[in-house]
Each structure stands twice: as C-alpha cells, then as structure tokens.
Amino acid sequence: DSGVTQTPKHLITATGQRVTLRCSPRSGDLSVYWYQQSLDQGLQFLIQYYNGEERAKGNILERFSAQQFPDLHSELNLSSLELGDSALYFCASSVGWLTDTQYFGPGTRLTVL
Amino acid sequence: TQLLEQSPQFLSIQEGENLTVYCNSSSVFSSLQWYRQEPGEGPVLLVTVVTGGEVKKLKRLTFQFGDARKDSSLHITAAQPGDTGLYLCAGAAYSGAGSYQLTFGKGTKLSVIP
C-alpha cells in the first residue's frame, strides 16, 4: 500500500460524457501527478500540481483538466469523452516538487463505450 | 522529447533461470527508476539509481545505471514465479518548469513458469 488513494476504482461511461477522478496523496506529500496508461502508449505523464498550483504539463488533452484543493487532494476532469480515452489513470504523489521519487495509487480504470 | 526503449517487450522463462532487462535512451537522466506493476495495480518503486555506473542489489535483483546515465539494466537471478509482472523503467529529468518529470519505458512483461 503506497498510501495514495484513488476513487473510483472502475468507471464505465458513454462517449461525450464527463467524469471526475479523485486522488488523495500520501500524508505529507505536496505534489500530485496524473498519468494515463494505455496498451499502445504505455504510461504517459499528464499534469503535476504542487501545493495547489499547476507545476508541469505533459501530454494532456484540452478536454482534460485537473486541480489540487487546499486539503491537497486532486481531481482529474475528463470531458467530451471518446473511445480512445479508455485507459488506466494513475495518480502519484511526492514530498516536494524538486524530487524524483513518486508513489503511485492503485489507479482508476476508465471504460468509454 | 525524451524516449526510453525497453527490451525485451515480453519474456517468458522457467523458474530458476536468469534474465536481464534493458532500458536505453539517447538522453541523459538525473536518475533512473525501476518499477514493478501487477495487473490492476499501480507501479511500485523497486529502486532508484542516481550515479553513473552505480549498481544496487535488492535480494535476487541487480540494477545498474550506465556510466553516461543514459541506460540501465535489471538482472534477476534464479527467477521465481513471484517475479512475474510488468517491469517499467523511468528516467527523471529536470523539466525546466520547476519540476522533475518521469519518462517511462513501455515495459517488459515477465512471466516465470513454475
């Protein structure tokens, strides 16, 4: 158990819909990262927040957005969903922003039908 | 864009055999991490190597960081069925945006047959 929690574990929805994925970092960690894992692309970095502020962006689509709240939990919002958005979405956390050790949550499996 | 190439992509071996997984890049990384991921779960950090030429051992697993900090290898001695899983390497580099970013390889799927 990494100490990072993610909800829900599974999510099934239809194309065009919007969903929200939630992540609670390890106690004391200020940075939260979001990743997408698909069979063909592997694990891709989406976005990072540190203490409530966006710190770095990766391959995140404009239809996707995220935020980190004052209690440090984070939400990833996915809208206008397409079949290709079906994937595992992982959240990771780390102590600070200038650190390279991240701890991953169990993931949310999103299926878009 | 930094890329990490992992090989082999798939590996199926008998219990007791040795194996090596490779992780190569043309980019220099500040550190290289190895993760193991089981189906339906998140990646779990096994080790971080930081110094060029560094070798770290974790029981039957030996990790090496290349001298130029562009490549790494994972060697498993006397593989056990419990070693089965997806092994991912990830290179860390300062992104210039005030953070380290991890670039992951696509992974090596290892099956150890009893």
Interface residues (C-beta under 8 A of the other chain):
Chain A: S2 V4 S31 Y33 G42 L43 Q44 F45 Q48 Y50 R55 A56 K57 G58 F90 A92 W97 L98 T99 D100 T101 Q102 Y103 F104 G105 P106 G107 R109
Chain B: S30 S31 Q33 Y35 G40 E41 G42 P43 V44 L45 T48 L88 A90 A92 S95 A97 G98 S99 Y100 Q101 L102 T103 F104 G105 K106 G107
